[in-house]
Amino acid sequence: MLRCPECRSQRTTFKAMQLHIKASGHKLCGCGGYHYPHRPGSPFCDSNPMAPALRASREGASDEEVYEIVIGLAWSVAGKPLKAWPTF
């Protein structure tokens, strides 16, 4: 089973998946983080806000170095906008 990267629906063949993506107009990322078109923001995707830290971790950086990169990203990369205040 193949799962659509955008809507997460399932298809049984690669051809059916290609037809679904073409018909639905879903946007896939081709940044090169994966060797195939993928969902934007995936862990290895360059559009993921934590991509520098994940890349450093994959390349063998120490935990302290990765932690410093994460702290730097926390101060420099904007998060997701708040849509509504949480209700309890």
VOLUMRO-876420 format. One record per residue: residue number from 1; residue in one letter; z, y, x of N, C-alpha, C in turn. Coordinates in Angstrom, 3 decimals. Example, Ala and Ser with C-alpha at 12.3 -4.5 7.8 and 13.67 -1.06 7.14 Angstrom:
// residues 2
i aa n_z n_y n_x ca_z ca_y ca_x c_z c_y c_x
1 A 7.800 -5.690 13.190 7.800 -4.500 12.300 7.800 -3.300 13.200 .
2 S 7.080 -2.250 12.850 7.140 -1.060 13.670 7.870 0.030 12.900 .
END
This chain:
// residues 88
i aa n_z n_y n_x ca_z ca_y ca_x c_z c_y c_x
1 M 0.000 -1.183 0.837 0.000 0.000 0.000 0.000 1.254 0.887 .
2 L -0.801 2.187 0.518 -0.854 3.480 1.200 -0.233 4.523 0.293 .
3 R 0.503 5.445 0.886 1.179 6.488 0.110 0.564 7.840 0.461 .
4 C 0.221 8.614 -0.569 -0.353 9.940 -0.369 0.672 10.835 0.320 .
5 P 0.291 11.499 1.409 1.250 12.350 2.115 1.744 13.536 1.294 .
6 E 0.952 14.002 0.341 1.335 15.196 -0.415 2.154 14.852 -1.651 .
7 C 1.618 13.997 -2.531 2.305 13.716 -3.797 3.071 12.397 -3.772 .
8 R 2.922 11.629 -2.711 3.639 10.368 -2.501 3.223 9.274 -3.481 .
9 S 2.088 9.420 -4.189 1.606 8.347 -5.044 0.993 7.252 -4.176 .
10 Q 0.863 6.057 -4.716 0.402 4.916 -3.926 -1.025 4.529 -4.287 .
11 R -1.761 4.059 -3.287 -3.108 3.531 -3.454 -3.187 2.216 -2.686 .
12 T -4.066 1.318 -3.137 -4.130 -0.007 -2.532 -5.096 -0.085 -1.361 .
13 T -6.114 0.769 -1.315 -7.082 0.728 -0.221 -7.224 2.106 0.407 .
14 F -7.716 2.117 1.638 -7.928 3.374 2.345 -8.980 4.216 1.632 .
15 K -10.028 3.569 1.119 -11.086 4.288 0.403 -10.526 4.955 -0.860 .
16 A -9.666 4.239 -1.591 -9.055 4.822 -2.783 -8.179 6.014 -2.409 .
17 M -7.502 5.939 -1.274 -6.672 7.057 -0.821 -7.541 8.253 -0.473 .
18 Q -8.649 8.029 0.218 -9.550 9.127 0.556 -10.092 9.795 -0.709 .
19 L -10.472 9.004 -1.690 -10.980 9.559 -2.942 -9.902 10.353 -3.674 .
20 H -8.676 9.849 -3.670 -7.565 10.565 -4.305 -7.326 11.921 -3.647 .
21 I -7.289 11.941 -2.330 -7.027 13.193 -1.605 -8.156 14.192 -1.835 .
22 K -9.401 13.703 -1.828 -10.537 14.595 -2.060 -10.525 15.137 -3.483 .
23 A -10.228 14.289 -4.473 -10.236 14.712 -5.871 -9.070 15.644 -6.206 .
24 S -7.917 15.423 -5.590 -6.734 16.220 -5.926 -6.648 17.522 -5.141 .
25 G -7.365 17.608 -4.025 -7.333 18.823 -3.224 -6.081 18.980 -2.383 .
26 H -5.369 17.896 -2.148 -4.165 17.974 -1.320 -4.514 18.418 0.089 .
27 K -3.654 19.217 0.658 -3.866 19.730 2.007 -3.129 18.841 3.007 .
28 L -3.837 18.359 3.998 -3.245 17.568 5.054 -3.336 18.354 6.353 .
29 C -2.457 18.041 7.272 -2.408 18.734 8.558 -3.109 17.890 9.607 .
30 G -3.856 18.516 10.479 -4.544 17.823 11.559 -4.184 18.423 12.906 .
31 C -2.914 18.753 13.106 -2.474 19.471 14.305 -2.528 18.630 15.568 .
32 G -2.566 17.317 15.456 -2.571 16.462 16.630 -1.227 15.842 16.928 .
33 G -0.211 16.179 16.152 1.096 15.558 16.341 1.051 14.072 16.035 .
34 Y 0.225 13.694 15.095 -0.081 12.299 14.785 -1.556 12.088 15.075 .
35 H -1.999 10.852 15.166 -3.408 10.581 15.435 -4.224 10.483 14.141 .
36 Y -3.664 10.942 13.036 -4.338 10.913 11.742 -3.873 12.128 10.934 .
37 P -4.635 12.524 9.910 -4.183 13.621 9.051 -2.866 13.239 8.365 .
38 H -1.942 14.168 8.319 -0.595 13.849 7.834 -0.035 15.006 7.009 .
39 R 1.131 14.770 6.437 1.818 15.769 5.615 2.343 16.885 6.519 .
40 P 2.047 18.150 6.200 2.587 19.246 7.014 4.114 19.221 7.038 .
41 G 4.682 19.377 8.210 6.131 19.395 8.351 6.740 18.055 8.688 .
42 S 5.909 17.020 8.869 6.423 15.707 9.269 7.128 15.821 10.625 .
43 P 7.972 14.864 10.988 8.748 14.992 12.227 7.915 15.249 13.486 .
44 F 6.742 14.661 13.617 5.932 14.881 14.810 4.920 16.006 14.642 .
45 C 4.905 16.647 13.484 3.949 17.718 13.186 4.350 19.012 13.894 .
46 D 3.352 19.722 14.402 3.632 20.989 15.091 4.080 22.085 14.129 .
47 S 3.842 21.933 12.819 4.290 22.951 11.869 5.745 22.736 11.432 .
48 N 6.360 21.665 11.882 7.775 21.425 11.602 8.593 22.449 12.386 .
49 P 9.538 23.148 11.748 10.317 24.156 12.459 11.124 23.591 13.634 .
50 M 11.460 22.321 13.596 12.233 21.705 14.681 11.340 21.007 15.704 .
51 A 10.027 21.236 15.651 9.078 20.556 16.530 9.417 20.698 18.019 .
52 P 9.800 21.874 18.514 10.119 21.953 19.947 11.282 21.048 20.357 .
53 A 12.307 20.961 19.526 13.452 20.107 19.848 13.069 18.635 19.776 .
54 L 12.304 18.259 18.769 11.878 16.869 18.632 10.955 16.467 19.775 .
55 R 10.063 17.367 20.170 9.165 17.084 21.283 9.954 16.924 22.591 .
56 A 10.930 17.786 22.812 11.756 17.684 24.021 12.531 16.366 24.044 .
57 S 13.039 15.967 22.896 13.780 14.709 22.806 12.876 13.519 23.118 .
58 R 11.648 13.536 22.586 10.698 12.447 22.850 10.305 12.397 24.313 .
59 E 10.269 13.557 24.970 9.840 13.613 26.369 10.972 13.348 27.347 .
60 G 12.169 13.023 26.839 13.256 12.602 27.707 14.259 13.672 28.095 .
61 A 14.311 14.779 27.383 15.299 15.817 27.690 16.698 15.296 27.376 .
62 S 17.683 15.812 28.082 19.063 15.386 27.839 19.555 15.933 26.499 .
63 D 20.639 15.363 26.007 21.189 15.807 24.729 21.598 17.276 24.781 .
64 E 22.116 17.716 25.919 22.528 19.110 26.054 21.321 20.047 25.976 .
65 E 20.211 19.653 26.612 19.004 20.480 26.573 18.451 20.565 25.141 .
66 V 18.432 19.439 24.456 17.944 19.432 23.076 18.855 20.286 22.200 .
67 Y 20.168 20.203 22.427 21.128 20.999 21.669 20.879 22.487 21.881 .
68 E 20.602 22.890 23.097 20.316 24.305 23.388 19.040 24.758 22.678 .
69 I 18.031 23.884 22.631 16.789 24.223 21.933 17.059 24.378 20.436 .
70 V 17.862 23.468 19.864 18.190 23.537 18.436 18.945 24.820 18.118 .
71 I 19.904 25.195 18.972 20.654 26.438 18.759 19.710 27.636 18.808 .
72 G 18.796 27.645 19.765 17.818 28.729 19.852 16.933 28.799 18.614 .
73 L 16.522 27.627 18.107 15.692 27.600 16.908 16.470 28.087 15.685 .
74 A 17.739 27.740 15.618 18.558 28.160 14.475 18.628 29.686 14.386 .
75 W 18.594 30.358 15.541 18.675 31.820 15.546 17.312 32.485 15.411 .
76 S 16.231 31.781 15.730 14.933 32.442 15.764 13.971 32.024 14.649 .
77 V 14.153 30.856 14.060 13.222 30.368 13.040 13.848 30.562 11.663 .
78 A 13.100 31.186 10.780 13.607 31.409 9.418 13.678 30.095 8.654 .
79 G 14.675 29.974 7.822 14.821 28.787 6.992 14.039 28.921 5.700 .
80 K 14.251 27.992 4.803 13.584 28.044 3.508 14.245 29.125 2.662 .
81 P 13.449 29.871 1.899 14.042 30.908 1.056 14.857 30.288 -0.078 .
82 L 15.922 30.974 -0.450 16.771 30.521 -1.533 16.090 30.807 -2.861 .
83 K 15.898 29.777 -3.676 15.224 29.950 -4.969 16.203 30.367 -6.041 .
84 A 17.403 29.811 -6.015 18.411 30.151 -7.008 19.774 29.795 -6.425 .
85 W 20.792 30.504 -6.859 22.146 30.195 -6.393 22.565 28.845 -6.971 .
86 P 23.226 28.021 -6.163 23.669 26.735 -6.696 24.760 26.932 -7.744 .
87 T 24.719 26.098 -8.755 25.750 26.145 -9.796 26.625 24.910 -9.653 .
88 F 27.905 25.108 -9.849 28.849 23.994 -9.711 29.424 23.617 -11.033 .
END
